[in-house]
Amino acid sequence: MARTQIAAAREGTITDEMQRVADRENRDPEYVRQQVADGQAVIPANRNHDALDPMIIGREFATKVNANIGNSEESSDLETELEKLHTAVHYGADTVMDLGTGANLDEIRETHVEHSPVPIGTVPLYEAVKRAGSPEAITTDLLLEVIEKQAQQGVDYMTIHAGILAEHLPLTDGRKTGIVSRGGSIMAKWMEEHGEQNPLFQLYDEICEVFAEHDVTFSLGDSLRPGSLADACDEAQYAELDTLGELTRRAWEHDVQVMVEGPGHVPMHEVAENVERQQEVCDGAPFYVLGPLVTDVAPGYDHITSAIGAAMAAQAGAAMLCYVTPKEHLGLPDEEDVRDGLAAYRIAAHAGDVGNERPGARDWDDAVSEARYEFDWREQFRLALDPDRAREYHDQTLPEDNYKEARFCSMCGVEFCSMRIDQDARDGADGEMAELESSAGTDLESSPAAEVNVPPVGTHESDELPPIEDCEGVPSETDVEPGVESESGTASDD
């Protein structure tokens, strides 16, 4: 059997995937190898995912962002799902989780793996429930069958809800919002109906063997994460976290990579505590946080409430952030919601990297600032996190081409533009102040910034994902509006 990434790393081998990650992150390949060997970082790379461009998730590397997609009974066609994948990757998702619960799950999953340059994650428990008909009808044989099939299909990482135990359930009785994880509620229902321990916990060693065979990475689900500020950091959440620490070490014994999922809804003053506690309990395994939302009062704006917590978590050491869209708690997001959610989380991830002084991270900021001071509008648009949005907002009031050369925008106008006034003052200072002029010149091409720390929008667009109409078996048109399932710390969660 071929070695997993962590097994190869422990033996001293730098795999092709590690070398590619080192190039992307501008890090020493030996350092990448050591981080993987120590379980401090993961490279989700199923051996059956041929289209993958390898990436790394770990607190010592650029903070990553995940987007959730998936169909439902109301929206199940293959073309729409490919559009969701394309939208997520185009707007900067580093990984994509397919949380579909509708029809044609196998065909859709296989198509995603065939065409996605980023790792694909799943929650096999969803398919198991769909096939069984109800949570209580799930069998251990069915769980293993579904997990093994998805591993064979090329899924790079799977959320496994093995940490919620029967003895944890009474700890949730006093919660304001109960069990908000979809997978957690399914497992709780199964245990209550059968009076037995969590079957995913009981099957854990067998699951590890399947994951080792295909090099699938664990994303250990936080089934008891808080769904409201009132429930944050309670006994139930931390009891499960202790179990996740044990499961992390058991997976490492099988040479399987692990990351651990986190909350949910957490007030600002407890965000860093959550990250630090996870890092201690799980021996530094990468932390993958769902938000966290720092207030519960803003339905319709939860991409903002959660991005605040996400930025704080990233600076505290979270390795990957699961995005939230404005539709969280309210409905199925459309393409514009996906765009807004990914923008908010790209900002949070980059802000965390700048705050942690990642090598070269701020070069992107400096390059934008230089273009802004020089009134180089086209370069400012090009470097923006979302170039189309920046250009659109500028052109709403000053659309003509000559305004791309103007030394002002519509906010201050020509007479009150502070940077124009400053530049004019410097130009007229008889040489003394001229030396203080902006020394533009940050070159991102030669910057120590990682490939992942330059503008992400469109980096995998047309040359990585085929046009929808070119995909075999896909119709050329659809009347279904593309959307992406968002899952943070609510009942729609994984």
N, C-alpha and C positions, 0 to 999 in steps of 0.2 A: 504494500500500500504506500502511495506517495505520502511524503511528509506534509504536515500542516505548516503554516508560516511560523508558528511559535516553536514547533519541533525543530524546524530547520535553523531558526535563530538560536535556539539553545545549543545546537550542535556546532555553531560558529559559522553557518552558511549565510551569505548574503544572497537572497533570491532575486530574480528579475523584478519581482514586485517591490522588494525593498529598495533596489537601485532606482526604480522609477519614482518611488516616493521620495527618496533622497534628492533626486533631481527637481521634483516639483516643490519640495519644501526648502531647497537649498541647504541641506544638512549633510553631514558626513554619513555615508552609508553604514559605517560601523556603529554610529550612534543610533541610527534607525534600528539596526539589528538588535542592539542591546535593549532598547526600549521594548521591542516586541518580545524578546526573550524573557524579560522581567515582567511581562504582563501589563506594563504601563501604557502600552499603545496596541492597537489592533489594525490589521490590514484586512478588511473583509473582502475576500477574493475566492469565491467558490471556483473550483477547478473547471466547472462546466460553464462558466460565464465568460465566453470568448470575447465579447464586445467590451469588456471592462477595461477602463483606464485606472489602474490601482491608485488608491488614496489611503491616508492613514488618519486614525482618530486617536488622539492622546493629548494630555494637558500640556506637553512640551512642544506641540505643533500648532499650526494655525487652527483656530476654532472652526469647526465645521457646522453646517446647517442641513437638517433633514426636512423634506417635504413629504406629507402623507397624501397618497392618492388612493382611489379605489371605487369600484362600482357598487351599485345597490340594485334592488329588484326593479327600481324605477329607471335606472340608467345603467345598461349592461352591455352596450355594443362595443366591439373591439376598437373601432376607429376613435370613439370618444376617449377611451382609456389611453390610446397612444397619444392623443392630443394633450391629455393631462400630463403624461410623462414628458412630452416635448416642452410643454409650458413650464413645468417645474425645473427641468434641467436648463432651459433657456434663461430663466430668471435667477439661476445661481445655486440650485440645490446641489449639495455635495453627495447626498444619498437620497433615495426615494423608497418609501415604504408603501407597498401595495396592500391595502387593508380591505380589499373587495369582499363583499358578502352576497353579490348577485349571481348571475348566470355566467357560464363559460369561464370559470375561474382558471382552469388549467390552461386554456388557449391564451387568455389574457396574460397570465403569469409568464408563460413561455415566450410570448411575443415581447414582453418587457425585457426579459433577460437577453433575448436575441439582439435587441436594439439599444439597450441602455449602456452608456459609457460610465455610469456611476453605479455603485453597489445598490442592489435591490434587497429590501427587507420585507418580511411578512410576519403575520401572526397566525401560525397554523391552527390554533385553537378555533379560529373563526370558521375555517373550512370544515373542521371536525364537527362543529355544532350544526352547520348547514347540512352536512351529510347525515348526521344522526337524527336531526329533526328537533332536538331540544337538548339543553345542557345535561340533563340527568340521563339521557340515552347514550351519551358518549361512553365508549369502552377504551380500555388501555390498548387493545390491538388497533383500534381505529386511530388513536392518537399517534402511535408509532408509524402506522401506514402513511398517514398524511405527512408527518414530518420527514420520513424517508423519501417520499415522492417529491416533495418540494426541494429537498436537498439535491436529488438527482436532476431536477429541472434547472438548477443553477442559482438558487437563491443564496445570497451572500451572507445574510444574517437573519436570525429569527428571534422574535420576542417570545420567550418561554415563561409562563406564569407559574414557576415552580416554587416561589418563595412564600406564597400565602398558605398557611397551614391551618388545620382544623382548630388548633388552640388559639389562633389569632382572632377568630371570628367574634368571640364575645367582647373583644377589645374595641370593636366598632360600634357597640350598642349605643353609646352616648354621643355619637357623632352628629353634627348638624346635617351633613350631606352623605352619610353612609359610605358605601363602597362605590366609587365613581369610575373605576377602571372597568371597561367592558369585559376584558379577560378575567379580572379579579372577581367580578360579579358572577361570571359563568362558573368559575371554579368553586366559589362559595356556595352557589346553588347545588352543584354536584355533591359537594361534601355534606351539605345539610340533608340532601335526599338519600344519600347512601350511608351516611354515618361512618365514613371512612376517610383516610388521609388523602390529600391532594394527589391524584394519579401522576401528575407531571413530576412531583417530588419523588414519588415511588419509582418512576421510570427513569430517573435522571441519569443514571449510569448508562442505560441503553441509549438514551438520546445523545450522550457524549460520544458513544461509539459511532453513531450515525454522523455526527458533526465532524468527528476526526476523519472519517472516510472521505468526506467531500470537502473538507476545510470550510465548514460553516461556522460563523462567529455567533456566540450567544449574545443576545441583548436581554438580560434578565429583567423581566417585567416587574414594575413596582405596583403590584395589585392593590395595595392599601395606601397609595398616595392620597394626600388630602385634596378634596374637591372644593374646598372653601378655606378662607383664612382661619376660620374658627377651629378647623381640624388639623392645622399644620403642626408638625413636630409632636404628634401625640404618641401614645404608647403603641398603638397599632402600627403606625408607619415605621417606627424604629424597631419594633419586634420583627417585622418582615425584613428590614434592612439587615439585621443580624443574620437572618437565614440566608440572604443574598450573599453575604460575605462568605458563609460556609460553602455555598454553591459555587462561588467564584473559585475557591481553592480546589474544590473537587473537579471542576472543569480543567483547571491547569494540570491536574494530575493525569488527565487524559490527553494532554497536549492540544487543548482546544482553547481558542481565543475567547475573551469575555469582555463585554462592557455592561454597565449596570444603569438601568433607567431610574430617573428621579422625579420629584414632584414638579408639577401640579400647581397648587395655589399656596403661596408662602409670603408672608409679610416681609418687607424689605430688610428689616433688622435680623431676620432669621435665614436669609438666603445663603450667606457665606457659611453659616453653621451647618446647613444641610450638605454643602459641598465638602467641607472639611470632615464632617462625620462619615460621609460615604467613603472618602479617600482613606480614612483610618480603618474603618470596618472592613472594606473590600481590598485592602492592601495596595491601593493605588490604581486599581483597574479603572479604565476610562469611565467617566460619568456622563451620561446622556440625559439631559434634562428636558422636560416637557413644559416649556415656559421658563420659569414659573411666573404665574400671574401674581402681581403684588397688591392688587385690590380687586374686589368683586363687584364694584358699582358701575362698570362701564360696558355693558353689552353693546356690541356694535363697534367697539374700539379696543377689543381685547388683543389685537395685534400690538397695540401700544402698551397696555398694562402688562403684557407678558414680555415684551421686548425689554422693558425696564429691568425686570427680574433676570432675563436672559443675559443682559450685559453684565449685571452684577455677578451672576453665576460664572460667566466666562472668565471674568477677572479673578474670581476665587479659585478657578481650576477646573471648571466643567469643560469637557472635551468636545461635545457636540450638543447643539441646540435643536429641538424639534419646533418648527415654526407654528405659529398660530395666525389665523386670518381674522379679518373684521367680523366674519360670520360665526365665529366660535360661539357656542351655546345657542345659536339662533337658526342656522340652516346650512345647506350645502353651498360651499363657496363657488363662485364663478371664476373666470380667468383673471378678471381685474382684482378680485380678492386675493388670489394666489400671488399676483404681482405685488400687491401691497404687503402681504404677509412675509414674502421672501425678502422684500426690501427692508422691512423692519428688522428681520433677523440677521440679514447680512450686515446691517448697521451695528446691531448688538454684538455680533461675532467680531467684526473688525475693531469696534471700540474696545472690546476685551483684549484683543491682541495688542492694540496700541497701549492700553493700560498696563499690560504685562511686559511691555517693551520687547516684543518679539523682534528679532533681527529684521530691519528694513520695513516693518509694518507701517511706520509713519511716513515712509517715502511716498506712498500713494497720496496721503493727505497733503504733503508738502508740494507735490506736483500740481495738485488741484489749486492750492493756494497761490502758487506762482502764476498759473494761467489766469486766475481770477484777478490778481493784482495787475497783470499785463493787459487786461481786457481782451485776452485771447479766447473769445467765446467758443469757437469751434473746438479748441483743445479742452476747454473746461467741460463741454458736452461730452467729448470723446472719453475723458477720464472719469466721468460721473458713474456712480454705482448703477444708475438707470439712465443712460444717455438720452433715450427717447423722451422720458419724462422731463428731464432738465431742459431739453430743447423746446418741448411743447410749452412749458410754463413761460420760458423767455419769449417765445414767439406769439403768445396770446396777446401781448401788447405792442411788441416791436418785431413784426414778422418779416419785414423787408431785409434783403441781403445786406444792404448798407449798414444796418444796425449790428451786424456781426463784426463790424470794425469800430463801433461806437465806444467811447470811453465813459459810458454810463448805462444804466438800465432804468426801467420805469419806476423802480422803488424810490430813488432819490432824484432822478432827472439829471440833466447836464449841470445845472447850477449848484446842486447840493451833493454831488457825488464825492464822498470823502477821499477815496483813493485818487480820483482825478485831481482834487485840490492838493493832496499831499504830493503827488508827482509833479504838479506845476510848481509848487514851492521848492522842491528839490532841484528842478531844472533851472530855477532862477536864482540859485544860491551861490553863483560865481565859483562853482567847483568844490567848495568846502562840503556842502551837504550832498553834492552829487555822488560822493563816495558812499553815501548811505543808501543809494538806490538798491532796489531789490535785486539780489543776485540769483535770478532764476536759473535753473539748470539741473533740477533733479531728473536723472535719467533712469526711468524704470527698467529699461533694457539691461543696464549694467548694475542695477540696484541689488543689494543683498536680499531684497524682498523676495519671498517665495512666489512661485507661479500662482499659488492660491491667494496671494495678497495683492493682486492687481484686479482691475475691474472684471467681475465675474459674468456679467450679462452677455449671453450669446456665445460663451466660450466653447460650448459643445453643440452649437446650433446645427446648421445644415450639414456640415461635413461629418457629424457624428450620428445624427439621427436621420433616417431616410424620410423623404416626403411621405405623408400619410398614404397618398394614392399608390405609392410604389410597394407598399407592404402587401404580401400575398394574402389573399382572402379578405381584404378590406375594401369596402365600397368607397367610391370617390367622393361622395357627399354625405352629410349627415345633418339632421335637423336638431340634434341634441347639442346644447351649449356645453362646452367643456367646463369641467369643474374639478376641484381637488378636495378630497376629504381632509379636514383639519382635525387634529386630535391633541388637546393639551391636557388639562387636568379635569375633564368633565366626563359625563356618562358616555360620550362618544369615543372615549379613549381606548387605546390598546391595552 
